[in-house]
Amino acid sequence: MFVLNSNDRPSPEICLGERLRLAREIAGFAQGEAAQSLGITNAALSQYEGGKRRIEALTLDRIARLYGIPVTYFFADVSASNQYPQQPDWETVLRTLGSHFSTTGKTGLIKLIQQIHDLEELYRLTETPFPGKRHPTFPALPKENYTDYEVAEFAQKVRRYYNLGIAPLLNVKEFLEAQGYQVFAVSLGKDKTDLSGLFFLHPQLGAVVVFNEDRASSCFSFTLCHEIAHNLFHWDRPAILCRDSEKTNLLENFAHRFASYFLIPQEGLQERLEVLGIKTVKKPEEVIHIACYFGVSYQATIYRLEADRKLGAPIETFKNSVKPIAIAKSLGYSPSLYELESRPLPLEKRLPRIFLELGYRALSKNLLSLRRVAEMLRISDIELEDRLYGDDTEESEEVYV
């Protein structure tokens, strides 16, 4: 009978290192990517994972956050296996699909997963019923190449279903949340190959849509409407990742054109041209008028006009040396639609409204500490206090003026 000598047992440092390595690999990070995100050298991370270097508590906490796991995982009984915390199916799907993301994309995906877990926790703590998956509004469409006419018909059908008429839909996030969507903004990278957004169905939260907050504000509405198409017509897929560089993909091509027709309906576009007193668009300034009216980007408007054969000049007229921001300013429009907003985005744009509501409710009922709620919202304790009690302070000061 072989008896394991105490000297043969791996040291706590070795066990911790093994768990660090396993967590990194399951999170989908190469060693260099993780080190870069943590702001440490490859050599330091290698030594941590090899059990050759003592790791500080703050560094370990940052690693746990990056990999999206509880820090307690690293301190579980070493006599047990190094089994990774069990993941729900939706998380496994996202992590698998995200294995080829850029470093920024992987970090953003892990953050999204943690935020979804936080939202689940808030629902449970406050005993708020989960919305669950809704019955599909429309039948799932097969993966085919639909004509522009067919896509426009689908977009019009959706507008009729929601009684939107032909008016501009200027706050798509609020519209989606009113329909039960969970809308998140996450940093997914600035390269063209990075995601513009993603969609998946959560078993308890329902439809989850995400847009890349690293894009210009004018892209947000288009991306969200793109995700609407996936939820309404491609709901039979577990998750869909969206990139601007994949327009040849039939699902992406459909969603891209749907978003264009949904945001700028044909009747609405024709009405706007009549208001401007033109039959076709011949100047970049006219494109800006239409883009600002419908709340979409300059490029998306050109794409839409071209699809309806409403461009009265060569396409180069609208692209060569054209500066949409400068033109918007000269016409009296706010250029903010075409610029990157301050980062990070305000909470109201980054998180679902219900996330904030349940967070405040959990705090008011002493179900969670102020620090924990601030941590969930990714803001400081001071900022959360200011949000909750700032107005009261201002009112009390006015009494003594």
N, C-alpha and C positions, 0 to 999 in steps of 0.2 A: 504493500500500500504506500502510495506516494503522498507525502505530507508537504504542503507548501510552507516553506520557511518564511517567516515574517520579513526577512531581508529580500526575498524574491518578489514580494508584492510590489506593484508599481507605487511610486510615491504619490502623494496628493497633487504635486505639481505636474507629474506625468498624466494623471487622470484628468486634471483640469485642461491640460494642453490638448488631450485627445478630444475632449468635448468642444473646445474652441475650434479645432479643425473640422470636426463633424458639423458643427453649427454653421460654419462658413460655407462648407461644401453644399449643404442642403439649401442654404440661402441663395446659392448660385453665384457666389463671389470667387473669383480667382484671388490668390493671396495678394497679388499686387493691387488689385482693385480695392480689396478691403483695407489694405494699409493706406492707400491714397485717401479713401473716404474717412478714415480715422485720423489722418494727419500724422501717421507714424511711418517709420521705414519698413521696408520688406523684411529686413534682418530682425527688427524688433518683434514683428508679428510671428516670424518663423521661430524665434526663441520662445515666445509665449506658447506657441503650439507644441513645441518640443519639450516643454517643461523645464527649460534651461534659464528662464528669467522670471523673476517675481513680477506679478502684474498688480498694478494699483487698482483700488476699488473703483475709482472714477473711470479709469480706462475700461474696466470690465463692464461697467454700466453702459458705457458708450457702445461697446461691442454688442451687448445684448440688444440695445435699441436698434443698431444697424441691422442685425440679423433677425430682428422681430421676434425675440423669444424672451421669456421671463428670466431675470438674472439668477433666480433660484435653480434653474436647470444646471448651472455650473457647480452648484454646491450639493446636489442630490447625493444620496448614499453611494459612495464609490464602489460598494460591494454589488450594487445593482449594475445592470448593463448600461452602456452609454446610449440607450435608446432615446431618440429624439422625441420631444413632445408630439403626441398624435395630432395630426392636422385634419380639419374637415375637408371634404372633397373639393369645395370651391377654392380653398387656399392651395391645395395641392395642384389644381389646374393652373391657377395663376402663377405659382412659383415655377411650374414646369414650362409654361409658355414664356415666362420672363427670363429663362436661363440664358438667352442670347441678347438680352438688353445691354445697353451701355451702362457704365458704372452709375451715372446719374439716374438712368431708368430703373436699374435694380434697386437703388436706394429709395427712389420714389415709390416703387411697388411695395417694398417692405413697409414703408410708412403707411401706405394705403391699407395694407392688410392689418396693421396694428390699429389704425383708426376704425376699421370695420369691427374688429374685436371690441374696441372701446364702446362703439355704438351698441353692440349686442349687450355689453355689460350694463349700459345705461337703461336699456329697455327692461332688462331683468330686475335691476335694483329698484327702479321706479314702478315696477309692476305694470308697465304699459304694454298692451297687447302688440305683438309683432304684426306688421302689415301683411307679411306672407306673400307668396307668389299670386299674382292676379290671373284670372282666366284670360287667355290670349284674346286680344281685341280683333285681330285679323288672322286668317290662316297663314301658316309659315309658307314662304315662297321657295320654290326649288331654285337651285343655283343655275340661273340661266342669264343670257344676255338680253335684257329687256330694251325695247326701243325708248327713245326720249318721250314719245307720246304716252307709252304705257307708264313710265315712271311719273310723268306729270299727272296722270290720272290717279295713281296711287297717292301722290302728295295732296291732290285736291280732295280725294276721298277722306284722308286723315283730317284735313282742315274742316271738312263738313262734319265729321264725327265729333270734333271738339268745338264746333260752332265758332270758328275763328274768322269766317268771312274772308275778305281779301286785305284786311288791314295788316300793317307791319306787326310782327311779334318781337317787341323790343327787349323783353326780359324773359329769355328762354328758360333760365334756371328756375325762376319763380313758377313759370308755367309747368315745367316738369315736376317740380315738387308738389304742386297742386294735384298732379295726376298720380302721386305716390312714388315717384322716382327718388332714389338717394343719389344726390349729385355731389361729387368731390372734385376739387382741383388739386393736382399733385404735380410737382416738378419732375418731368420725364426726359428733359434734355432739349437742347436747342438745335441739334443737327437735323437735317432733312430726313435722315433714316430713323430718327427717334419717333416714338409714338405721338400722335396728335390726341389720342384718347383711347378708351376701351369700354367694353360693355360686358356684363355677365349677370346672371340671375342668381341671387342669393336665396337659399331655401326659406329664410325667415324674414329678411329685409326686402325681398322683391328685387325689382330692377335696379341695378347699380350702374351708373354711368360716371365716367371720369374724363376730365379734359386736362390737357397739358398746360399748366399755368405759365410755362416758359414762352408761350407764343403771345403775339400781339392780341390785344383785347378784341379786335375785329374778328379774330378766328374763333373765339369762344362760342358764339351763337351757332356758327356753322358746324363746329365739332359736335355740339350737343344735339343739333338736329340730325346730324349724321348718325349719332348713337340712337336717336329715336327710331330711325329706320331699322336698325338692327334689332331693337327690342320688339317692334311691331311686326316685322316680317322675317326675322332670322332668329326668333326666340328658341328654336329647336337646337341651337348650338350652345355648348357649355360656356363659352366665352369667345369674344371677338376682339382682337387687337387691331387698332387702326393707325395706318401710316399714310402720309401724303404721297409717299414714294411707291405705293402699291395700288395705284388706280386701275391697273390692268386686271387685278383680282376682281372677279365678277361680283362678289358680295360688296367689296369696297366701292366698286364703280357704281353699283346700284345706290348705295347709301350716299355717295358723294352727289349724285344727280338728284336724289330725293331731297337732300338738304337744300340744294339750290332752288328747286321748284317749291319746296315747302316755305322757305324764307321769302322768296320773291314769286308769289303766285302769278300765273299768266294774266289774269284779269287785273290784278293789282298793278302789274308792270305796265299794261296798256293804259290804265287810268293815269298812272304817273307820267307817262310820255305825253298824254293829252294835256295834263296840267302844265307841263313844261313847254307845250306848244310845238312839239317835234314828233316826227314819225319814226326817225331812226337817230341813233346817237353818233355824233360826228366829232365830238370834242371830249377830252379828259374831264373838263369841268362838268359836263353833263353826266358823266359816269359818277362823279363825286356826289352830285345832287341825288341821284338814285340810290347810291350806296348808303349815304347818311340817312335817307328817308327810311330805308328798310333795315338799317343797322347791321350791314354786312361789310366785308372788306372790299377794297377796290378791285382786287383780282377776282374775287368771287362774283362780283357784279359784271365784270367783263365776260367771264365764263357764261353767266346766265344770259346776257345780251346776245352773245355769239350763238348760243343754243337756239334762241328764238329768232335769229337772223335780224337783229335790231341794230347791228353795227353798220353805220353808214359810211365808214372810212376803213382803210386797211388796218389790220390788227396792230401793225407797228406804230400807228398813230397814238395808241393808248399805252404802249409799253416803252418805247425808246425815250430815255431821259425824263420820263414822267415822274414827278415827285408828289404823291398823293397828300402827304402831310402839308406841304407848302400850298398846294391848291386848296385844300380844305380850309386852311387859315385865311387865304385870300378871299374865300367865299363866305367867311364868317362862321364856319363850323368849328366846333372844338376838335382839335387834332388828336385828342386822347384815344379815339376809336382806333387810330392807326399806330399808336405807340404802345410800348410795353408799360404796363402799370407798375407802380412801386411794388417791390417784392419784399416780404411775402404779401400776397393778396389779403384784403381784410377777411376776418373770420366768416362774415356773411357770404362771401364768395367762395371761400375754400371748403366749407363744410355744409352738410345739409342743415336746413333750418331746425329740423327736429333734434339734431345733435346738440345744438346750443340750448334749445328749450329743455331737453331732458337733463343736460348738464347742470343748468341753473336750478332745476327742480330737485335734483339729487343733493345739491348743496343746501338749498333752503330747508330740506327735510333732514339734514345732518346724516345723509346716507353716505356721503363722501366728503373728504376734507377739501378745503379750498385749494390746497396744493395739488391734490390728485386731479381735481377738475381742471385746473390750469394746465397740468401735465397732459391731460387728454386733449385739450384745445390747442396745445403747442404754443402757449403764451406764458408770460411770467405771472407770479402771484399778484404783483402790483398792478399789472394791466387788467387782470380779472377783477380785482377789487375796484379799480376805477370804473370798469364796465358796470359793475353791480351797484356801487354806492356813489359814483361820481356825481350824478345828478342830485342826489340827496345833499351832498356836501355843498354844491353850488347853491341850492335853494336855501340851506341854512345860513349861508354867508349873506345872501341877499336880505335876510330878515334884519341884519344889523347894519345895513348900508344906510 
